[in-house]
């Protein structure tokens, strides 16, 4: 049992924060574009980072004139391709696995809060050889996805802690907005896109810079 007064829990985004899966999403999106005679660039993919899959898939359907697939069909196609790549090997972000192990040893509660579908989230969780997360909240578990606060508020509720007692790790502006709006002490870990500074958040270059014994120093005052 953790003796830390703060944080009571650490809430993790998945794509781009926990694992470096964004290149897999870009590849799957590119394949979809080619299937419908279009093209998809790195810059195009960056526009969708952090968005919920329902909105992203609606965008793709409109952009490429996809009429023979529903929004759910597009989600399923993209997710299945990414999961197939992840099953070969989890591409951990630097310091993520080590910090997860340290949190587990310290007895600090953890949650995975992702806008990917639960099928994909569990494909990742099941490859970790210890119970890394007490709770998983996926894109199909909530009504409103990031940047709405619902995903992070849901995770905190399931853990039985207040969001004001939680640290949240994110790599996208959309995810940062969600965690901050929920009342979490939010830490941005830049990956592909630039992260704006602002109230309720702190930008840290890498998870390698975070020590589990010093998590209380990440508390954000005057949120």
ChimeraX attribute file (.defattr): number of C-alpha atoms within 10 A of each C-alpha:
attribute: neighborCount
match mode: 1-to-1
recipient: residues
	/A:1	9
	/A:2	15
	/A:3	10
	/A:4	14
	/A:5	8
	/A:6	19
	/A:7	23
	/A:8	22
	/A:9	27
	/A:10	25
	/A:11	28
	/A:12	25
	/A:13	26
	/A:14	25
	/A:15	25
	/A:16	23
	/A:17	24
	/A:18	25
	/A:19	18
	/A:20	18
	/A:21	20
	/A:22	20
	/A:23	15
	/A:24	19
	/A:25	20
	/A:26	22
	/A:27	18
	/A:28	19
	/A:29	24
	/A:30	18
	/A:31	17
	/A:32	21
	/A:33	20
	/A:34	13
	/A:35	12
	/A:36	13
	/A:37	10
	/A:38	13
	/A:39	14
	/A:40	16
	/A:41	12
	/A:42	12
	/A:43	10
	/A:44	13
	/A:45	17
	/A:46	14
	/A:47	11
	/A:48	19
	/A:49	22
	/A:50	27
	/A:51	21
	/A:52	22
	/A:53	24
	/A:54	19
	/A:55	14
	/A:56	18
	/A:57	22
	/A:58	16
	/A:59	14
	/A:60	18
	/A:61	20
	/A:62	10
	/A:63	12
	/A:64	16
	/A:65	14
	/A:66	17
	/A:67	9
	/A:68	8
	/A:69	12
	/A:70	13
	/A:71	18
	/A:72	13
	/A:73	12
	/A:74	22
	/A:75	19
	/A:76	16
	/A:77	14
	/A:78	21
	/A:79	21
	/A:80	15
	/A:81	16
	/A:82	21
	/A:83	19
	/A:84	13
	/A:85	15
	/A:86	19
	/A:87	13
	/A:88	8
	/A:89	10
	/A:90	16
	/A:91	13
	/A:92	17
	/A:93	19
	/A:94	16
	/A:95	15
	/A:96	18
	/A:97	16
	/A:98	14
	/A:99	16
	/A:100	21
	/A:101	15
	/A:102	15
	/A:103	21
	/A:104	18
	/A:105	12
	/A:106	15
	/A:107	15
	/A:108	20
	/A:109	23
	/A:110	26
	/A:111	22
	/A:112	26
	/A:113	28
	/A:114	29
	/A:115	27
	/A:116	22
	/A:117	19
	/A:118	17
	/A:119	15
	/A:120	20
	/A:121	21
	/A:122	15
	/A:123	15
	/A:124	18
	/A:125	15
	/A:126	13
	/A:127	12
	/A:128	13
	/A:129	7
	/A:130	11
	/A:131	13
	/A:132	18
	/A:133	18
	/A:134	15
	/A:135	18
	/A:136	20
	/A:137	24
	/A:138	24
	/A:139	22
	/A:140	17
	/A:141	15
	/A:142	13
	/A:143	9
	/A:144	14
	/A:145	25
	/A:146	24
	/A:147	22
	/A:148	18
	/A:149	20
	/A:150	18
	/A:151	26
	/A:152	32
	/A:153	21
	/A:154	19
	/A:155	25
	/A:156	27
	/A:157	11
	/A:158	14
	/A:159	17
	/A:160	12
	/A:161	16
	/A:162	16
	/A:163	27
	/A:164	19
	/A:165	17
	/A:166	24
	/A:167	26
	/A:168	28
	/A:169	29
	/A:170	31
	/A:171	26
	/A:172	28
	/A:173	20
	/A:174	19
	/A:175	30
	/A:176	32
	/A:177	19
	/A:178	25
	/A:179	32
	/A:180	24
	/A:181	19
	/A:182	22
	/A:183	20
	/A:184	29
	/A:185	27
	/A:186	30
	/A:187	25
	/A:188	25
	/A:189	22
	/A:190	20
	/A:191	17
	/A:192	15
	/A:193	14
	/A:194	12
	/A:195	18
	/A:196	13
	/A:197	12
	/A:198	12
	/A:199	12
	/A:200	20
	/A:201	26
	/A:202	20
	/A:203	17
	/A:204	15
	/A:205	13
	/A:206	16
	/A:207	21
	/A:208	13
	/A:209	9
	/A:210	16
	/A:211	15
	/A:212	15
	/A:213	11
	/A:214	9
	/A:215	14
	/A:216	14
	/A:217	11
	/A:218	17
	/A:219	21
	/A:220	17
	/A:221	9
	/A:222	6
	/A:223	14
